[in-house]
Structures are given as structure tokens and as C-alpha cells.
Amino acid sequence: MSCRSLGAHPLIQYFSLSSTDPIEPVDLVVFAAHPDDAELNCGGLLLISKLRGWKTAIVDATQGELGSLGTAELRREEAEQAARCLQLNSRFNLGFPDGDVRDTQENRQTVISIIRKLQPKLVIAPPRDDHHPDHSALGQLIERSFYLTGIKKLCPEIPTHRPNALLFHGGTRPFEPDAVVDVTPVIEKRKEAILCFQSQFKPKEEASGIRIASDYFMDSVEGRLRYFGSLIGVPFGEPYTSLNPLPVKDLVAQFEEEPWKAR
């Protein structure tokens, strides 16, 4: 089966460190339903990974055009600013319709194409169960596309590439994480990346009753990071789940650092 060029949706490149290669291979890709979702849930992982020398990218599914606050154009500017703050290698938008993300054959072709071109080792997706239907739908779409990226007869015009692992970031519903990443060293930069989306998170009178624009929404974000950090004995942690056991080569080295110790 041949794939049309990234399906029927226009691939929008929001940001790239490279001026020569439009799609540069990276090590870590975070898929997000809307601009700002990756910052809220995976900003620490993206920053920590960059500090360790990995190449990183965000792929936003929609432009957030149905959002109660801001506009698609403004959120694009904010997404570019956040990309610089996170030191991403690239950021793309798949142009799916906001509020109508679906697991379809056409959308799977789009996801397969961008994963094959980015060639990541690790893919992060939204949770498959969340309050926002776009989040859940994208999580299911990524999960069902993940295996297909390695099928040679599917989209044969693009060389196959199946990443080594797929993880899901936390959502708004209770869950037990399979991994918690210590993001304490980058917590201030993580906050800065979120606040690049001033249209969404700066409290406004007209935003009364809107969850993300609440005066205490950012406190809830920090509270969650503190809770998951407390599970591994650090100030701030980002939670992730996996459908498969997480591989560990050296179990002793995995616990080399003493929890609850200032460092």
C-alpha cells in the first residue's frame, strides 16, 4: 500500500535548527494533540534529553484552532517560541482538525510517514484515556501506527523505521506510572516553556471558568510534578506509562543515586 505524502494533511514545519534538511532524524519525538500539550506533560523530558546530547522534536496533531483562548496563528508563534526554549531540533504540525482527531487509515499513513522520516529511538504519545477526546484519540492512533511503521509493504516509498519504544505521558485521570523522570534540574526552564503560551495560561477576565486559564492551574501542574517526584525521592518528576516491561541492563546502577538526598 502506497502512502500519499503525509496523508491528505499539510505538514507544517514550525521550527527547525537545520536550514538544509527539512526533516532531520532525531532521537526522541513527542506527539501532542495541541500546541502546549507537550510542554505541559513532557517539557522536562525534552530538556533533560537535550542536555544529554539527544536530538528532540515535537509533532503537534492540530493547530488548536477550536481553543477558547487565542487563535491558531498566535499559537503557532507561541509554539515556535516554546520550541526555542526547549532547544528542539524541530517542531511539526500535522494539520489534523482540532476536536476531530481520529484513528483512520489516512491518519495512520500520516503518522507512519513522519515517524519513518524522523527515525526516533523513542516515541511519546498522549494517554489513551483522558478527559479531552483529542488526547485519547491521538494516543490510540499512535499506538496502532507504531507497529505498522516497520511493515515494508505499507508505504514502500519511505524506508521502514520502527522506534525502540513507545511510552505514554500522564493525563488528567488517575494512573500508576511505570517510569518517573527526575526533571528537577530543568524545572524553571520547563515552566518558561509552558508560559510561552501566554494566550492560554495568562489569567484573563474573559477566561473565567476555563480550566487552563484558572489562577491556580499552574499550581496544579507543579503539584502533580511534586507528587510524582515524591514517589522517587526527588523534588519534581514527570510520569510515563508503558505497555511493555521497561528494560534495565544494570539494576544496581539504576538505583545508584540515594533518594531524598539533596544534589
C-alpha positions as CSV (number, residue, x, y, z in Angstrom):
1,M,0.0,0.0,0.0
2,S,1.4,3.4,-1.0
3,C,1.1,6.4,1.2
4,R,0.3,9.8,-0.1
5,S,2.7,12.4,1.0
6,L,1.9,12.5,4.7
7,G,-1.7,11.7,4.0
8,A,-4.1,14.4,2.9
9,H,-3.0,16.8,5.6
10,P,-0.4,19.5,5.1
11,L,2.8,19.0,7.1
12,I,3.7,22.3,8.7
13,Q,7.2,22.8,9.9
14,Y,7.0,25.3,12.8
15,F,10.6,25.2,13.8
16,S,14.0,23.7,12.7
17,L,17.6,24.1,13.8
18,S,18.6,22.9,10.3
19,S,18.3,25.1,7.3
20,T,19.2,22.4,4.8
21,D,17.3,19.2,5.7
22,P,13.5,19.8,6.2
23,I,13.1,16.6,8.2
24,E,16.2,15.8,10.2
25,P,16.4,12.5,12.1
26,V,16.1,12.8,15.9
27,D,16.3,10.5,18.9
28,L,13.1,11.5,20.8
29,V,9.7,12.5,19.4
30,V,6.8,13.7,21.5
31,F,3.3,13.6,19.8
32,A,0.9,16.1,21.1
33,A,-2.8,16.8,20.3
34,H,-2.5,20.6,20.6
35,P,0.3,23.1,20.8
36,D,1.2,23.4,24.6
37,D,0.3,19.7,25.4
38,A,3.9,18.6,25.0
39,E,5.2,21.5,27.2
40,L,2.7,20.7,30.0
41,N,3.4,17.0,30.1
42,C,6.9,16.3,28.6
43,G,8.8,19.6,28.8
44,G,11.2,18.2,31.4
45,L,12.0,15.0,29.5
46,L,12.7,17.1,26.3
47,L,15.0,19.4,28.2
48,I,16.8,16.6,30.1
49,S,17.2,14.6,26.9
50,K,18.7,17.7,25.1
51,L,21.2,18.2,28.0
52,R,22.4,14.6,27.5
53,G,23.0,15.2,23.8
54,W,19.9,13.7,22.2
55,K,18.1,15.3,19.3
56,T,14.4,16.1,20.1
57,A,11.2,17.0,18.2
58,I,7.6,17.7,18.9
59,V,4.8,16.8,16.4
60,D,1.6,18.6,17.2
61,A,-1.5,17.0,15.6
62,T,-3.7,20.1,15.4
63,Q,-3.3,23.9,15.5
64,G,-5.6,24.3,18.4
65,E,-8.0,26.3,16.3
66,L,-11.0,25.4,18.4
67,G,-9.4,26.6,21.6
68,S,-11.5,29.0,23.7
69,L,-8.5,31.3,24.0
70,G,-6.1,32.7,21.3
71,T,-6.0,31.8,17.7
72,A,-4.2,29.2,15.5
73,E,-1.9,32.0,14.2
74,L,-1.0,33.1,17.7
75,R,-0.5,29.6,19.0
76,R,1.9,29.0,16.1
77,E,4.0,31.9,17.2
78,E,3.9,30.6,20.7
79,A,4.8,27.1,19.6
80,E,7.9,28.5,17.8
81,Q,8.9,30.4,20.9
82,A,8.5,27.3,23.1
83,A,10.5,25.2,20.6
84,R,13.4,27.6,21.1
85,C,13.0,27.5,24.9
86,L,13.1,23.6,24.8
87,Q,16.0,23.7,22.4
88,L,14.2,21.4,20.0
89,N,15.8,20.3,16.8
90,S,12.4,20.6,15.0
91,R,8.7,21.0,15.5
92,F,5.9,20.0,13.1
93,N,2.2,20.2,12.9
94,L,0.1,17.5,11.1
95,G,-2.8,19.8,10.4
96,F,-5.5,17.4,11.8
97,P,-8.8,19.2,12.6
98,D,-9.0,20.3,16.2
99,G,-11.7,18.5,18.1
100,D,-11.8,15.7,15.4
101,V,-8.6,13.7,15.8
102,R,-9.4,10.1,14.7
103,D,-7.7,6.8,14.2
104,T,-8.2,6.3,10.5
105,Q,-6.2,4.6,7.8
106,E,-5.4,8.0,6.3
107,N,-4.2,9.4,9.6
108,R,-2.1,6.3,10.3
109,Q,-0.4,6.8,7.0
110,T,0.4,10.4,8.1
111,V,1.9,9.2,11.4
112,I,3.8,6.3,9.8
113,S,5.4,8.7,7.3
114,I,6.5,11.3,9.9
115,I,7.9,8.6,12.2
116,R,9.8,7.0,9.4
117,K,11.3,10.3,8.3
118,L,12.2,11.4,11.8
119,Q,13.6,7.9,12.8
120,P,13.3,8.3,16.5
121,K,14.5,5.8,19.1
122,L,11.7,6.7,21.5
123,V,8.2,8.0,20.8
124,I,6.0,9.6,23.5
125,A,2.2,9.7,23.0
126,P,-0.7,11.1,24.9
127,P,-2.6,8.7,27.3
128,R,-5.3,6.6,25.6
129,D,-7.8,7.6,28.3
130,D,-8.1,11.3,29.1
131,H,-10.7,14.0,29.6
132,H,-10.1,15.5,26.1
133,P,-11.2,13.3,23.2
134,D,-8.3,14.5,21.0
135,H,-5.8,13.3,23.6
136,S,-7.3,9.9,23.8
137,A,-7.7,9.6,20.1
138,L,-4.2,10.6,19.3
139,G,-2.8,8.1,21.9
140,Q,-4.8,5.3,20.2
141,L,-3.7,6.5,16.8
142,I,0.0,6.5,17.7
143,E,-0.3,3.1,19.4
144,R,-1.9,1.5,16.4
145,S,0.5,3.1,14.0
146,F,3.6,2.2,16.0
147,Y,3.9,-1.4,14.8
148,L,2.9,-0.5,11.3
149,T,6.0,1.7,10.8
150,G,8.1,-1.5,10.4
151,I,5.8,-3.1,7.7
152,K,7.7,-2.9,4.4
153,K,4.7,-3.3,2.1
154,L,3.0,-0.4,3.8
155,C,4.1,3.0,2.3
156,P,7.0,1.3,0.5
157,E,8.2,4.6,-0.9
158,I,9.6,5.5,2.5
159,P,12.2,3.2,4.2
160,T,10.8,1.5,7.2
161,H,11.7,2.5,10.8
162,R,10.2,1.2,13.9
163,P,11.3,3.0,17.1
164,N,12.7,1.0,20.0
165,A,9.9,2.0,22.4
166,L,6.6,3.8,22.8
167,L,5.6,5.4,26.1
168,F,2.6,7.5,27.1
169,H,2.8,10.6,29.2
170,G,0.4,11.2,32.1
171,G,-3.1,12.6,31.7
172,T,-5.9,14.1,33.8
173,R,-7.2,10.8,35.0
174,P,-5.7,8.7,37.8
175,F,-3.0,6.2,36.8
176,E,0.1,4.4,38.0
177,P,3.3,5.3,36.2
178,D,5.8,2.8,35.0
179,A,8.6,5.3,35.0
180,V,9.2,8.7,36.5
181,V,11.8,11.1,35.1
182,D,13.6,13.4,37.5
183,V,13.1,16.8,35.9
184,T,14.3,18.8,38.9
185,P,17.4,20.3,37.2
186,V,15.3,21.8,34.4
187,I,12.2,22.8,36.3
188,E,12.5,26.6,35.8
189,K,13.1,26.2,32.1
190,R,10.2,23.8,31.9
191,K,7.9,26.5,33.4
192,E,9.3,29.0,31.0
193,A,8.4,26.8,28.0
194,I,4.8,26.5,29.3
195,L,4.5,30.2,29.8
196,C,5.5,30.8,26.2
197,F,1.8,30.1,25.5
198,Q,0.6,33.4,27.1
199,S,-2.7,33.2,25.2
200,Q,-3.6,30.0,27.1
201,F,-2.2,30.3,30.6
202,K,-2.2,34.0,31.5
203,P,-5.3,34.6,33.6
204,K,-7.9,36.9,31.9
205,E,-11.3,38.1,32.9
206,E,-12.8,36.6,29.8
207,A,-11.3,33.2,30.7
208,S,-13.5,32.7,33.7
209,G,-14.3,29.1,34.1
210,I,-11.7,27.8,31.6
211,R,-9.6,25.2,33.3
212,I,-6.2,26.0,31.9
213,A,-6.6,29.8,32.4
214,S,-7.5,29.4,36.1
215,D,-5.5,31.4,38.6
216,Y,-4.4,28.1,40.2
217,F,-3.9,25.9,37.1
218,M,-0.1,26.3,37.1
219,D,-0.1,25.4,40.8
220,S,-1.8,22.2,39.9
221,V,0.8,21.5,37.3
222,E,3.6,22.0,39.9
223,G,1.7,19.9,42.5
224,R,1.5,17.0,40.1
225,L,5.2,17.2,39.4
226,R,5.9,17.3,43.1
227,Y,3.7,14.3,43.8
228,F,5.3,12.1,41.2
229,G,8.7,13.4,42.2
230,S,8.0,12.3,45.8
231,L,7.5,8.7,44.5
232,I,11.1,8.5,43.5
233,G,12.6,10.8,46.2
234,V,13.2,14.0,44.1
235,P,11.5,17.4,44.1
236,F,9.9,17.1,40.6
237,G,9.1,14.2,38.4
238,E,7.3,13.5,35.1
239,P,5.3,10.2,34.9
240,Y,5.2,7.8,32.0
241,T,3.5,4.5,31.3
242,S,4.5,1.6,29.1
243,L,2.6,-1.3,27.6
244,N,5.7,-3.5,27.9
245,P,8.2,-4.0,30.7
246,L,10.9,-1.4,30.7
247,P,14.4,-2.8,30.0
248,V,17.1,-2.4,32.6
249,K,20.7,-3.5,31.9
250,D,22.1,-2.9,35.4
251,L,19.6,-2.9,38.2
252,V,22.1,-1.8,40.9
253,A,23.3,1.1,38.8
254,Q,19.6,2.1,38.2
255,F,19.4,2.8,41.9
256,E,22.8,4.2,42.4
257,E,21.6,7.6,43.5
258,E,20.2,7.8,47.0
259,P,16.6,9.1,47.1
260,W,15.7,12.2,49.2
261,K,19.3,13.3,49.1
262,A,20.0,16.9,48.0
263,R,22.2,17.0,44.9
